Amino acid sequence: MTAPIDAICFDLDDTLCTYRRSPQSVLEIAFEDVGVSPLFPASEYYDRFEAYLEESTDVVDLRERCFGDLAVEAGADRATGEAVARAYTAERVPHDVELLAGARETVDRFAEDGEYRLALVTNGSPEMQRRKLETIGLEDDFETVVYAGYDAPAKPAPEPFELALEALGTTPDRAVHVGNSLSSDVAGARAAGLRSVWIPDDEEAATPDLKPDWALESLSELAASPPW
């Protein structure tokens, strides 16, 4: 018999909140501010993000390291890439975020239910992610927050989920993780032994190769009728 769910872990970025402006639009502003032609797309930064987590001290340092490397590979000098990174950081402030549809009602529904304990498991630096939570008004809604990549290896490693469940005092077979990413959220939950709810964003709306336990269309659907 499958154990009943008593804990819910949530992803943050593109699950509960999103930036108002796309990374590419912010990067284009950064290049313009520095006075150089675009050297690389934002997708290259996001493709390499996790590779810099271990060696960087925070997200600002991470961007400078990554943008410096990308600039050199594009034929520019490292200092130019670092300048673009600083301009990007100035534009990509954590308060430039907003709740996604259904996020507030979903968190409230499970927090007020009494059956569940809530955690947040997010890839990202503590300072940046805390400020996002404050901006969207969710800073007090989770019993524990794990900043994967800093408190533990980044998702999809199982360790961030294990830390969250230890703090909640429950086990993987009694927990579910809700997220938008197959490669990070669904794969990570599976590695840690949690069941998963996948709510795809526009970039991952295709039929998944990695099957979640449940695939839903929205947070509102999750709040209205939990599938477990």
N, CA, C and O of each residue as an XYZ file, in Angstrom:
912
protein
N       0.857     -1.198      0.000
C       0.000      0.000      0.000
C       0.890      1.244      0.000
O       1.879      1.300      0.730
N       0.541      2.238     -0.816
C       1.297      3.472     -0.897
C       1.039      4.327      0.343
O      -0.106      4.503      0.758
N       2.117      4.856      0.929
C       1.983      5.666      2.135
C       1.267      6.970      1.813
O       1.443      7.506      0.719
N       0.465      7.496      2.734
C      -0.207      8.779      2.503
C       0.792      9.934      2.517
O       1.808      9.882      3.211
N       0.498     10.954      1.759
C       1.356     12.137      1.687
C       1.131     13.012      2.919
O      -0.005     13.345      3.257
N       2.237     13.384      3.592
C       2.110     14.327      4.696
C       3.051     15.525      4.554
O       3.089     16.391      5.427
N       3.816     15.576      3.449
C       4.724     16.699      3.220
C       4.761     17.038      1.735
O       4.744     16.153      0.880
N       4.812     18.328      1.447
C       4.878     18.800      0.061
C       6.072     19.731     -0.074
O       6.194     20.713      0.659
N       6.950     19.414     -1.018
C       8.063     20.288     -1.371
C       7.709     21.027     -2.657
O       7.147     20.445     -3.584
N       8.038     22.292     -2.702
C       7.794     23.105     -3.895
C       9.117     23.616     -4.448
O      10.034     23.942     -3.694
N       9.203     23.681     -5.758
C      10.229     24.448     -6.451
C       9.776     25.912     -6.432
O       8.600     26.195     -6.206
N      10.712     26.842     -6.670
C      10.357     28.265     -6.676
C      10.267     28.845     -8.082
O       9.186     29.230     -8.527
N      11.396     28.909     -8.783
C      11.449     29.618    -10.062
C      10.664     28.901    -11.149
O      10.888     27.723    -11.427
N       9.743     29.633    -11.757
C       8.875     29.140    -12.830
C       7.909     28.056    -12.371
O       7.264     27.397    -13.186
N       7.816     27.880    -11.041
C       6.766     27.049    -10.459
C       5.828     27.927     -9.640
O       4.612     27.895     -9.830
N       6.401     28.714     -8.724
C       5.606     29.631     -7.910
C       5.746     31.078     -8.369
O       4.829     31.878     -8.187
N       6.887     31.420     -8.962
C       7.093     32.797     -9.404
C       7.899     32.815    -10.681
O       8.493     31.812    -11.077
N       7.911     33.977    -11.322
C       8.691     34.141    -12.539
C       9.139     35.588    -12.644
O       8.517     36.481    -12.069
N      10.213     35.817    -13.376
C      10.640     37.188    -13.641
C       9.673     37.850    -14.615
O       9.130     37.205    -15.512
N       9.472     39.133    -14.421
C       8.586     39.884    -15.316
C       9.201     40.026    -16.707
O       8.484     40.086    -17.705
N      10.514     40.079    -16.766
C      11.208     40.215    -18.050
C      12.020     38.962    -18.320
O      12.554     38.357    -17.390
N      12.120     38.569    -19.568
C      12.862     37.361    -19.914
C      14.359     37.589    -19.723
O      14.833     38.722    -19.816
N      15.111     36.508    -19.453
C      16.568     36.645    -19.344
C      17.190     37.269    -20.592
O      18.119     38.069    -20.487
N      16.683     36.908    -21.771
C      17.258     37.433    -22.998
C      17.061     38.941    -23.100
O      17.968     39.651    -23.536
N      15.891     39.443    -22.705
C      15.655     40.887    -22.782
C      16.546     41.639    -21.809
O      17.021     42.729    -22.127
N      16.784     41.078    -20.628
C      17.674     41.714    -19.652
C      19.114     41.683    -20.156
O      19.847     42.659    -19.998
N      19.523     40.567    -20.763
C      20.879     40.472    -21.292
C      21.108     41.482    -22.410
O      22.185     42.073    -22.499
N      20.128     41.681    -23.245
C      20.261     42.662    -24.322
C      20.458     44.069    -23.759
O      21.233     44.857    -24.302
N      19.757     44.381    -22.676
C      19.942     45.678    -22.008
C      21.356     45.781    -21.448
O      21.986     46.834    -21.536
N      21.858     44.678    -20.867
C      23.207     44.680    -20.296
C      24.262     44.931    -21.364
O      25.186     45.713    -21.145
N      24.139     44.283    -22.508
C      25.087     44.537    -23.595
C      25.035     46.003    -24.031
O      26.068     46.631    -24.266
N      23.828     46.531    -24.134
C      23.664     47.932    -24.540
C      24.282     48.865    -23.512
O      24.928     49.848    -23.876
N      24.088     48.566    -22.216
C      24.647     49.422    -21.166
C      26.170     49.448    -21.207
O      26.789     50.478    -20.941
N      26.766     48.308    -21.540
C      28.223     48.219    -21.604
C      28.757     48.788    -22.924
O      29.931     49.143    -23.024
N      27.889     48.868    -23.925
C      28.284     49.425    -25.211
C      28.950     48.434    -26.137
O      29.838     48.796    -26.910
N      28.520     47.167    -26.061
C      29.070     46.147    -26.959
C      27.922     45.431    -27.664
O      26.792     45.398    -27.176
N      28.240     44.866    -28.814
C      27.256     44.056    -29.519
C      27.035     42.754    -28.750
O      27.934     42.300    -28.043
N      25.859     42.151    -28.877
C      25.598     40.889    -28.177
C      26.659     39.838    -28.501
O      26.981     39.599    -29.665
N      27.195     39.216    -27.450
C      28.262     38.237    -27.605
C      27.784     36.795    -27.472
O      28.414     35.875    -27.993
N      26.671     36.603    -26.776
C      26.140     35.263    -26.541
C      24.690     35.394    -26.090
O      24.309     36.429    -25.544
N      23.880     34.370    -26.307
C      22.489     34.413    -25.868
C      22.364     34.013    -24.393
O      23.259     33.376    -23.837
N      21.260     34.390    -23.776
C      21.025     34.037    -22.373
C      20.969     32.532    -22.171
O      21.299     32.040    -21.093
N      20.553     31.793    -23.203
C      20.448     30.337    -23.067
C      21.798     29.702    -22.747
O      21.852     28.692    -22.046
N      22.899     30.285    -23.255
C      24.222     29.726    -22.967
C      24.564     29.895    -21.494
O      25.183     29.015    -20.896
N      24.170     31.009    -20.910
C      24.376     31.233    -19.475
C      23.609     30.205    -18.662
O      24.166     29.609    -17.739
N      22.348     29.986    -18.985
C      21.535     29.043    -18.224
C      21.991     27.595    -18.443
O      21.882     26.769    -17.537
N      22.492     27.292    -19.618
C      23.000     25.945    -19.875
C      24.213     25.630    -18.998
O      24.451     24.474    -18.647
N      24.976     26.669    -18.649
C      26.220     26.457    -17.899
C      26.092     26.792    -16.415
O      27.039     26.593    -15.654
N      24.957     27.285    -16.006
C      24.780     27.809    -14.644
C      25.286     26.833    -13.580
O      26.071     27.218    -12.713
N      24.849     25.594    -13.638
C      25.172     24.633    -12.585
C      26.661     24.327    -12.530
O      27.172     23.967    -11.469
N      27.361     24.459    -13.640
C      28.784     24.147    -13.664
C      29.602     25.115    -12.817
O      30.726     24.798    -12.428
N      29.050     26.293    -12.527
C      29.775     27.308    -11.762
C      29.341     27.375    -10.298
O      29.904     28.153     -9.528
N      28.362     26.585     -9.906
C      27.821     26.695     -8.556
C      28.865     26.396     -7.486
O      28.977     27.133     -6.507
N      29.619     25.335     -7.663
C      30.540     24.911     -6.614
C      31.672     25.904     -6.396
O      32.100     26.117     -5.262
N      32.161     26.512     -7.468
C      33.325     27.388     -7.338
C      32.971     28.831     -7.022
O      33.853     29.600     -6.639
N      31.721     29.224     -7.166
C      31.336     30.618     -6.959
C      30.854     30.852     -5.535
O      30.357     29.940     -4.874
N      31.009     32.092     -5.072
C      30.599     32.441     -3.711
C      29.139     32.861     -3.634
O      28.488     32.666     -2.607
N      28.625     33.430     -4.704
C      27.226     33.826     -4.776
C      26.868     33.994     -6.246
O      27.700     33.781     -7.128
N      25.608     34.381     -6.503
C      25.166     34.442     -7.899
C      25.861     35.566     -8.671
O      26.039     35.458     -9.884
N      26.255     36.642     -7.987
C      26.963     37.730     -8.669
C      28.327     37.238     -9.143
O      28.716     37.476    -10.286
N      29.043     36.556     -8.267
C      30.334     35.982     -8.628
C      30.168     34.941     -9.732
O      30.985     34.870    -10.650
N      29.120     34.141     -9.645
C      28.857     33.117    -10.658
C      28.688     33.753    -12.033
O      29.275     33.296    -13.014
N      27.878     34.813    -12.097
C      27.651     35.465    -13.393
C      28.947     36.021    -13.968
O      29.203     35.896    -15.165
N      29.760     36.632    -13.122
C      30.996     37.216    -13.633
C      31.923     36.132    -14.185
O      32.549     36.319    -15.228
N      32.008     35.006    -13.488
C      32.842     33.913    -13.978
C      32.309     33.379    -15.307
O      33.062     33.187    -16.262
N      30.999     33.143    -15.349
C      30.391     32.562    -16.545
C      30.435     33.535    -17.720
O      30.847     33.160    -18.818
N      30.019     34.770    -17.502
C      30.013     35.758    -18.581
C      31.435     36.033    -19.074
O      31.646     36.265    -20.265
N      32.410     36.008    -18.159
C      33.799     36.200    -18.574
C      34.246     35.113    -19.527
O      34.877     35.391    -20.547
N      33.915     33.857    -19.191
C      34.271     32.741    -20.063
C      33.555     32.830    -21.399
O      34.158     32.612    -22.450
N      32.269     33.151    -21.360
C      31.502     33.234    -22.604
C      32.019     34.352    -23.502
O      32.053     34.198    -24.723
N      32.422     35.474    -22.912
C      32.959     36.586    -23.700
C      34.267     36.178    -24.382
O      34.479     36.469    -25.559
N      35.133     35.507    -23.638
C      36.408     35.063    -24.213
C      36.159     34.108    -25.373
O      36.808     34.207    -26.414
N      35.226     33.191    -25.194
C      34.911     32.235    -26.260
C      34.329     32.926    -27.487
O      34.447     32.424    -28.605
N      33.694     34.093    -27.271
C      33.115     34.841    -28.388
C      34.121     35.792    -29.034
O      33.783     36.507    -29.977
N      35.360     35.799    -28.526
C      36.393     36.635    -29.120
C      36.595     37.969    -28.457
O      37.372     38.786    -28.951
N      35.911     38.223    -27.336
C      36.080     39.461    -26.593
C      36.997     39.197    -25.399
O      37.453     38.070    -25.211
N      37.269     40.214    -24.598
C      38.118     40.008    -23.432
C      37.261     39.714    -22.202
O      36.069     40.018    -22.169
N      37.893     39.119    -21.195
C      37.179     38.708    -19.987
C      36.569     39.913    -19.254
O      35.468     39.822    -18.712
N      37.283     41.021    -19.243
C      36.782     42.201    -18.538
C      35.453     42.676    -19.122
O      34.586     43.149    -18.388
N      35.292     42.551    -20.431
C      34.025     42.932    -21.052
C      32.895     42.032    -20.564
O      31.813     42.504    -20.217
N      33.165     40.725    -20.545
C      32.152     39.797    -20.045
C      31.775     40.081    -18.611
O      30.601     40.010    -18.249
N      32.752     40.399    -17.797
C      32.476     40.701    -16.391
C      31.667     41.985    -16.254
O      30.806     42.088    -15.380
N      31.938     42.954    -17.108
C      31.167     44.199    -17.090
C      29.719     43.944    -17.490
O      28.800     44.527    -16.914
N      29.515     43.070    -18.479
C      28.157     42.706    -18.888
C      27.451     41.999    -17.733
O      26.264     42.228    -17.496
N      28.169     41.147    -17.019
C      27.583     40.449    -15.872
C      27.116     41.436    -14.814
O      26.035     41.272    -14.247
N      27.912     42.451    -14.544
C      27.514     43.453    -13.540
C      26.299     44.239    -13.999
O      25.415     44.551    -13.201
N      26.256     44.563    -15.297
C      25.098     45.276    -15.830
C      23.855     44.398    -15.778
O      22.759     44.882    -15.495
N      24.024     43.117    -16.050
C      22.907     42.163    -15.980
C      22.383     42.079    -14.554
O      21.172     42.101    -14.332
N      23.284     41.984    -13.592
C      22.890     41.898    -12.187
C      22.127     43.141    -11.759
O      21.157     43.048    -11.006
N      22.554     44.294    -12.231
C      21.869     45.540    -11.876
C      20.434     45.564    -12.392
O      19.551     46.149    -11.765
N      20.207     44.924    -13.539
C      18.866     44.862    -14.116
C      18.044     43.711    -13.550
O      16.838     43.847    -13.343
N      18.707     42.559    -13.297
C      18.010     41.340    -12.890
C      17.912     41.290    -11.365
O      18.462     40.393    -10.726
N      17.213     42.253    -10.799
C      17.070     42.327     -9.349
C      15.973     41.379     -8.885
O      14.995     41.166     -9.601
N      16.127     40.802     -7.680
C      15.132     39.838     -7.213
C      13.718     40.396     -7.084
O      12.750     39.639     -7.158
N      13.583     41.726     -6.889
C      12.217     42.242     -6.775
C      11.529     42.385     -8.130
O      10.388     42.842     -8.197
N      12.209     42.001     -9.204
C      11.601     42.016    -10.541
C      10.914     40.672    -10.806
O      11.032     40.112    -11.896
N      10.200     40.162     -9.802
C       9.513     38.885     -9.927
C       8.047     39.049     -9.545
O       7.664     40.016     -8.886
N       7.243     38.092     -9.968
C       5.830     38.107     -9.633
C       5.333     36.680     -9.449
O       5.881     35.736    -10.019
N       4.285     36.541     -8.644
C       3.669     35.236     -8.451
C       3.072     34.725     -9.752
O       2.532     35.498    -10.543
N       3.171     33.439     -9.965
C       2.466     32.821    -11.076
C       1.013     32.570    -10.684
O       0.689     32.492     -9.499
N       0.158     32.446    -11.664
C      -1.265     32.232    -11.417
C      -1.473     30.993    -10.560
O      -0.935     29.924    -10.852
N      -2.250     31.145     -9.514
C      -2.585     30.024     -8.651
C      -1.593     29.733     -7.551
O      -1.854     28.873     -6.711
N      -0.452     30.424     -7.524
C       0.586     30.108     -6.538
C       0.129     30.417     -5.118
O       0.284     29.592     -4.218
N      -0.432     31.601     -4.921
C      -0.841     31.983     -3.579
C      -1.944     31.065     -3.049
O      -1.882     30.613     -1.906
N      -2.925     30.798     -3.856
C      -4.035     29.952     -3.402
C      -3.576     28.530     -3.137
O      -4.085     27.873     -2.229
N      -2.620     28.046     -3.918
C      -2.135     26.685     -3.736
C      -1.359     26.534     -2.434
O      -1.600     25.604     -1.665
N      -0.430     27.448     -2.190
C       0.340     27.398     -0.950
C      -0.583     27.570      0.250
O      -0.451     26.848      1.239
N      -1.511     28.513      0.176
C      -2.455     28.729      1.272
C      -3.318     27.495      1.514
O      -3.562     27.122      2.661
N      -3.771     26.872      0.455
C      -4.663     25.718      0.576
C      -3.993     24.582      1.349
O      -4.608     23.963      2.218
N      -2.714     24.315      1.019
C      -2.027     23.218      1.691
C      -1.516     23.606      3.071
O      -1.447     22.767      3.969
N      -1.157     24.882      3.243
C      -0.697     25.339      4.554
C      -1.829     25.320      5.575
O      -1.618     25.011      6.748
N      -3.030     25.653      5.111
C      -4.177     25.736      6.015
C      -4.874     24.392      6.204
O      -5.725     24.247      7.082
N      -4.512     23.408      5.376
C      -5.193     22.129      5.411
C      -4.969     21.381      6.723
O      -5.872     20.709      7.222
N      -3.763     21.499      7.278
C      -3.445     20.802      8.514
C      -2.872     19.423      8.315
O      -2.323     18.844      9.252
N      -2.988     18.878      7.109
C      -2.466     17.532      6.826
C      -1.020     17.549      6.357
O      -0.340     16.523      6.390
N      -0.549     18.715      5.919
C       0.735     18.753      5.226
C       1.707     19.722      5.889
O       1.321     20.748      6.448
N       2.980     19.356      5.805
C       4.069     20.255      6.157
C       4.749     20.660      4.857
O       4.921     19.836      3.958
N       5.135     21.929      4.758
C       5.604     22.466      3.486
C       7.082     22.845      3.526
O       7.578     23.388      4.512
N       7.764     22.544      2.433
C       9.167     22.922      2.261
C       9.350     23.529      0.882
O       8.556     23.290     -0.028
N      10.400     24.311      0.742
C      10.797     24.846     -0.557
C      12.181     24.298     -0.867
O      13.092     24.391     -0.045
N      12.334     23.730     -2.050
C      13.629     23.208     -2.503
C      13.948     23.911     -3.811
O      13.354     23.603     -4.844
N      14.882     24.852     -3.775
C      15.127     25.712     -4.922
C      16.607     25.779     -5.263
O      17.448     25.904     -4.374
N      16.922     25.697     -6.541
C      18.286     25.969     -6.987
C      18.491     27.475     -7.003
O      17.731     28.196     -7.650
N      19.507     27.959     -6.301
C      19.757     29.396     -6.305
C      20.381     29.853     -5.006
O      20.289     29.171     -3.986
N      21.019     31.019     -5.050
C      21.723     31.519     -3.872
C      20.732     31.937     -2.792
O      19.653     32.436     -3.114
N      21.074     31.745     -1.515
C      20.159     32.110     -0.427
C      19.721     33.566     -0.471
O      18.534     33.854     -0.311
N      20.645     34.483     -0.682
C      20.287     35.904     -0.675
C      19.278     36.221     -1.778
O      18.270     36.883     -1.529
N      19.546     35.756     -2.978
C      18.674     36.057     -4.109
C      17.295     35.424     -3.924
O      16.276     36.075     -4.155
N      17.263     34.161     -3.509
C      15.981     33.471     -3.385
C      15.159     34.003     -2.210
O      13.934     34.077     -2.298
N      15.817     34.371     -1.118
C      15.088     34.972      0.007
C      14.416     36.267     -0.420
O      13.269     36.525     -0.053
N      15.121     37.076     -1.188
C      14.536     38.353     -1.627
C      13.364     38.120     -2.575
O      12.396     38.880     -2.560
N      13.444     37.095     -3.383
C      12.293     36.758     -4.233
C      11.088     36.385     -3.371
O       9.975     36.851     -3.611
N      11.322     35.538     -2.364
C      10.228     35.123     -1.484
C       9.600     36.317     -0.780
O       8.380     36.378     -0.627
N      10.416     37.257     -0.355
C       9.892     38.465      0.294
C       9.059     39.285     -0.686
O       8.006     39.814     -0.329
N       9.537     39.383     -1.913
C       8.828     40.173     -2.924
C       7.447     39.598     -3.216
O       6.482     40.348     -3.367
N       7.347     38.280     -3.297
C       6.065     37.657     -3.648
C       5.231     37.297     -2.418
O       4.131     36.761     -2.548
N       5.755     37.593     -1.224
C       4.974     37.398     -0.008
C       4.883     35.973      0.475
O       3.912     35.616      1.142
N       5.873     35.135      0.158
C       5.864     33.740      0.600
C       6.991     33.433      1.586
O       7.308     32.266      1.817
N       7.594     34.463      2.166
C       8.763     34.236      3.008
C       8.461     33.474      4.302
O       9.371     32.905      4.905
N       7.190     33.456      4.737
C       6.837     32.794      6.000
C       5.980     31.543      5.799
O       5.400     31.038      6.760
N       5.894     31.044      4.583
C       4.943     29.967      4.295
C       5.538     28.563      4.319
O       4.805     27.581      4.204
N       6.858     28.457      4.466
C       7.491     27.140      4.424
C       8.233     26.879      5.727
O       8.915     27.756      6.256
N       8.090     25.664      6.232
C       8.783     25.311      7.464
C      10.290     25.295      7.274
O      11.042     25.626      8.191
N      10.720     24.917      6.104
C      12.148     24.900      5.815
C      12.368     25.250      4.351
O      11.528     24.957      3.500
N      13.499     25.876      4.065
C      13.891     26.205      2.696
C      15.298     25.661      2.473
O      16.206     25.934      3.258
N      15.473     24.901      1.413
C      16.789     24.373      1.048
C      17.244     25.075     -0.225
O      16.566     25.038     -1.252
N      18.410     25.717     -0.134
C      18.969     26.425     -1.277
C      19.958     25.482     -1.967
O      21.146     25.459     -1.644
N      19.450     24.719     -2.906
C      20.269     23.722     -3.589
C      21.349     24.419     -4.420
O      21.110     25.440     -5.064
N      22.530     23.834     -4.381
C      23.686     24.467     -4.982
C      24.516     25.184     -3.951
O      25.667     25.533     -4.213
N      23.943     25.414     -2.761
C      24.636     26.093     -1.667
C      24.530     25.278     -0.375
O      25.553     24.962      0.231
N      23.311     24.933      0.058
C      23.148     24.058      1.225
C      23.498     22.615      0.888
O      23.869     21.840      1.770
N      23.383     22.262     -0.355
C      23.597     20.902     -0.846
C      23.827     21.006     -2.351
O      23.637     22.079     -2.923
N      24.233     19.914     -3.005
C      24.366     19.966     -4.466
C      23.055     20.380     -5.126
O      21.979     20.163     -4.570
N      23.147     20.963     -6.289
C      21.960     21.433     -6.997
C      21.079     20.270     -7.424
O      21.565     19.171     -7.689
N      19.759     20.529     -7.488
C      18.869     19.555     -8.114
C      19.351     19.299     -9.540
O      19.747     20.249    -10.215
N      19.334     18.077    -10.019
C      18.542     16.923     -9.572
C      19.221     16.000     -8.571
O      18.758     14.872     -8.401
N      20.288     16.410     -7.901
C      20.874     15.573     -6.865
C      19.832     15.317     -5.776
O      18.988     16.178     -5.527
N      19.870     14.169     -5.130
C      18.868     13.862     -4.105
C      19.072     14.608     -2.796
O      18.129     14.746     -2.018
N      20.280     15.092     -2.536
C      20.584     15.680     -1.228
C      19.684     16.839     -0.814
O      19.304     16.895      0.356
N      19.314     17.780     -1.708
C      18.435     18.872     -1.265
C      17.090     18.363     -0.747
O      16.558     18.894      0.228
N      16.549     17.350     -1.388
C      15.279     16.784     -0.954
C      15.444     16.076      0.385
O      14.572     16.154      1.250
N      16.561     15.389      0.548
C      16.830     14.690      1.804
C      16.941     15.668      2.961
O      16.441     15.395      4.052
N      17.592     16.810      2.736
C      17.685     17.835      3.778
C      16.306     18.369      4.152
O      16.005     18.551      5.332
N      15.476     18.618      3.153
C      14.139     19.143      3.413
C      13.306     18.158      4.225
O      12.642     18.548      5.186
N      13.337     16.890      3.847
C      12.532     15.896      4.549
C      13.041     15.659      5.962
O      12.254     15.401      6.873
N      14.346     15.745      6.145
C      14.889     15.616      7.498
C      14.371     16.743      8.386
O      14.003     16.514      9.538
N      14.343     17.969      7.842
C      13.846     19.105      8.611
C      12.360     18.971      8.918
O      11.900     19.404      9.975
N      11.611     18.374      8.001
C      10.170     18.202      8.193
C       9.840     16.984      9.049
O       8.706     16.832      9.504
N      10.814     16.126      9.268
C      10.581     14.941     10.078
C       9.725     13.900      9.395
O       8.893     13.254     10.032
N       9.930     13.733      8.075
C       9.161     12.735      7.342
C      10.081     11.954      6.415
O      11.291     12.178      6.404
N       9.520     11.052      5.648
C      10.299     10.169      4.790
C       9.886     10.338      3.327
O       8.797     10.842      3.051
N      10.743      9.924      2.387
C      10.444     10.129      0.965
C       9.127      9.523      0.507
O       8.449     10.091     -0.349
N       8.759      8.384      1.062
C       7.534      7.728      0.611
C       6.275      8.462      1.063
O       5.172      8.134      0.626
N       6.439      9.457      1.937
C       5.299     10.240      2.416
C       5.342     11.675      1.893
O       4.629     12.543      2.398
N       6.174     11.926      0.883
C       6.356     13.296      0.395
C       6.193     13.376     -1.113
O       6.387     12.396     -1.832
N       5.836     14.555     -1.568
C       5.705     14.831     -2.992
C       6.412     16.148     -3.288
O       6.435     17.056     -2.456
N       6.985     16.238     -4.478
C       7.635     17.485     -4.899
C       6.906     18.046     -6.103
O       6.563     17.311     -7.030
N       6.670     19.359     -6.088
C       5.955     20.053     -7.155
C       6.923     20.975     -7.878
O       7.538     21.838     -7.252
N       7.068     20.803     -9.194
C       7.982     21.658     -9.937
C       7.695     21.671    -11.416
O       6.885     20.885    -11.908
N       8.358     22.563    -12.126
C       8.112     22.755    -13.550
C       9.119     22.053    -14.446
O       8.898     21.925    -15.650
N      10.231     21.594    -13.863
C      11.321     21.074    -14.684
C      11.427     19.557    -14.592
O      11.497     18.993    -13.500
N      11.437     18.908    -15.744
C      11.665     17.462    -15.782
C      13.082     17.129    -15.326
O      13.281     16.238    -14.500
N      14.051     17.837    -15.859
C      15.449     17.498    -15.617
C      15.898     17.821    -14.207
O      16.810     17.178    -13.687
N      15.276     18.801    -13.581
C      15.671     19.211    -12.235
C      14.713     18.686    -11.174
O      15.135     18.020    -10.229
N      13.430     18.981    -11.328
C      12.448     18.655    -10.289
C      12.003     17.195    -10.318
O      12.061     16.509     -9.298
N      11.567     16.725    -11.459
C      11.081     15.351    -11.544
C      12.231     14.366    -11.358
O      12.106     13.399    -10.607
N      13.343     14.608    -12.036
C      14.492     13.715    -11.896
C      15.038     13.730    -10.471
O      15.410     12.687     -9.933
N      15.085     14.914     -9.862
C      15.598     15.008     -8.500
C      14.695     14.337     -7.492
O      15.167     13.643     -6.592
N      13.392     14.540     -7.639
C      12.442     13.888     -6.732
C      12.561     12.376     -6.849
O      12.564     11.665     -5.844
N      12.658     11.892     -8.073
C      12.770     10.442     -8.275
C      14.050      9.914     -7.634
O      14.039      8.853     -7.009
N      15.149     10.646     -7.785
C      16.425     10.198     -7.214
C      16.357     10.100     -5.692
O      17.020      9.261     -5.082
N      15.540     10.977     -5.084
C      15.421     10.991     -3.626
C      14.286     10.113     -3.114
O      14.124      9.959     -1.904
N      13.505      9.539     -4.013
C      12.430      8.643     -3.605
C      11.101      9.306     -3.346
O      10.201      8.676     -2.791
N      10.946     10.587     -3.740
C       9.674     11.286     -3.590
C       8.815     11.061     -4.827
O       9.334     10.795     -5.911
N       7.523     11.164     -4.665
C       6.631     11.252     -5.811
C       6.677     12.682     -6.350
O       7.044     13.612     -5.631
N       6.305     12.851     -7.611
C       6.464     14.159     -8.236
C       5.196     14.603     -8.953
O       4.482     13.804     -9.559
N       4.943     15.909     -8.861
C       3.896     16.571     -9.645
C       4.605     17.523    -10.589
O       5.327     18.421    -10.156
N       4.397     17.321    -11.873
C       5.031     18.158    -12.895
C       3.995     19.118    -13.467
O       2.956     18.700    -13.978
N       4.295     20.414    -13.372
C       3.447     21.442    -13.977
C       4.328     22.169    -14.983
O       5.015     23.122    -14.615
N       4.326     21.745    -16.239
C       5.310     22.243    -17.208
C       5.118     23.708    -17.539
O       4.001     24.222    -17.591
N       6.267     24.373    -17.764
C       6.202     25.731    -18.298
C       6.231     25.634    -19.820
O       6.236     24.537    -20.379
N       6.249     26.767    -20.473
C       6.160     26.772    -21.935
C       7.324     26.052    -22.601
O       7.179     25.519    -23.701
N       8.494     26.034    -21.928
C       9.670     25.445    -22.538
C       9.689     23.927    -22.436
O      10.446     23.267    -23.148
N       8.865     23.372    -21.561
C       8.892     21.921    -21.383
C       7.486     21.339    -21.492
O       7.103     20.458    -20.722
N       6.737     21.838    -22.444
C       5.346     21.422    -22.568
C       5.168     20.160    -23.410
O       4.054     19.653    -23.538
N       6.255     19.655    -23.980
C       6.144     18.451    -24.796
C       5.922     17.223    -23.911
O       6.156     17.269    -22.703
N       5.475     16.140    -24.516
C       5.283     14.894    -23.777
C       6.612     14.469    -23.165
O       7.595     14.318    -23.891
N       6.668     14.274    -21.857
C       7.955     14.009    -21.206
C       8.482     12.609    -21.482
O       7.716     11.651    -21.584
N       9.813     12.506    -21.603
C      10.451     11.197    -21.666
C      10.605     10.633    -20.260
O      10.485      9.428    -20.039
N      10.874     11.532    -19.312
C      10.966     11.148    -17.915
C       9.592     11.356    -17.289
O       9.145     12.493    -17.139
N       8.930     10.285    -16.929
C       7.539     10.376    -16.505
C       7.421     10.788    -15.036
O       7.971     10.115    -14.164
N       6.714     11.878    -14.755
C       6.401     12.214    -13.363
C       5.280     11.315    -12.877
O       4.647     10.623    -13.674
N       5.033     11.320    -11.591
C       3.892     10.559    -11.072
C       2.584     11.179    -11.538
O       1.626     10.473    -11.851
N       2.554     12.514    -11.580
C       1.368     13.222    -12.067
C       1.804     14.435    -12.880
O       2.742     15.134    -12.499
N       1.137     14.683    -13.982
C       1.352     15.876    -14.795
C       0.059     16.678    -14.801
O      -0.989     16.169    -15.199
N       0.129     17.919    -14.365
C      -1.045     18.781    -14.281
C      -0.846     20.015    -15.146
O       0.277     20.337    -15.534
N      -1.930     20.695    -15.441
C      -1.852     21.869    -16.306
C      -1.569     23.147    -15.541
O      -1.072     24.112    -16.121
N      -1.878     23.175    -14.229
C      -1.722     24.424    -13.490
C      -1.667     24.170    -11.993
O      -2.050     23.104    -11.512
N      -1.186     25.163    -11.272
C      -1.220     25.116     -9.814
C      -2.650     25.108     -9.300
O      -2.950     24.456     -8.300
N      -3.527     25.824     -9.973
C      -4.921     25.855     -9.551
C      -5.545     24.468     -9.606
O      -6.355     24.116     -8.748
N      -5.174     23.683    -10.607
C      -5.659     22.311    -10.700
C      -5.157     21.490     -9.519
O      -5.890     20.670     -8.966
N      -3.913     21.714     -9.141
C      -3.356     21.011     -7.992
C      -4.096     21.370     -6.718
O      -4.406     20.493     -5.912
N      -4.384     22.657     -6.528
C      -5.074     23.095     -5.326
C      -6.494     22.576     -5.263
O      -6.986     22.225     -4.191
N      -7.151     22.525     -6.404
C      -8.551     22.101     -6.437
C      -8.706     20.618     -6.205
O      -9.667     20.180     -5.573
N      -7.751     19.829     -6.719
C      -7.892     18.382     -6.623
C      -6.510     17.705     -6.571
O      -6.016     17.250     -7.602
N      -5.885     17.634     -5.395
C      -4.599     16.959     -5.296
C      -4.691     15.527     -5.818
O      -5.621     14.805     -5.457
N      -3.759     15.105     -6.648
C      -3.901     13.813     -7.329
C      -3.513     12.600     -6.494
O      -3.739     11.470     -6.927
N      -2.946     12.793     -5.330
C      -2.505     11.639     -4.544
C      -3.613     11.119     -3.614
O      -3.402     10.150     -2.884
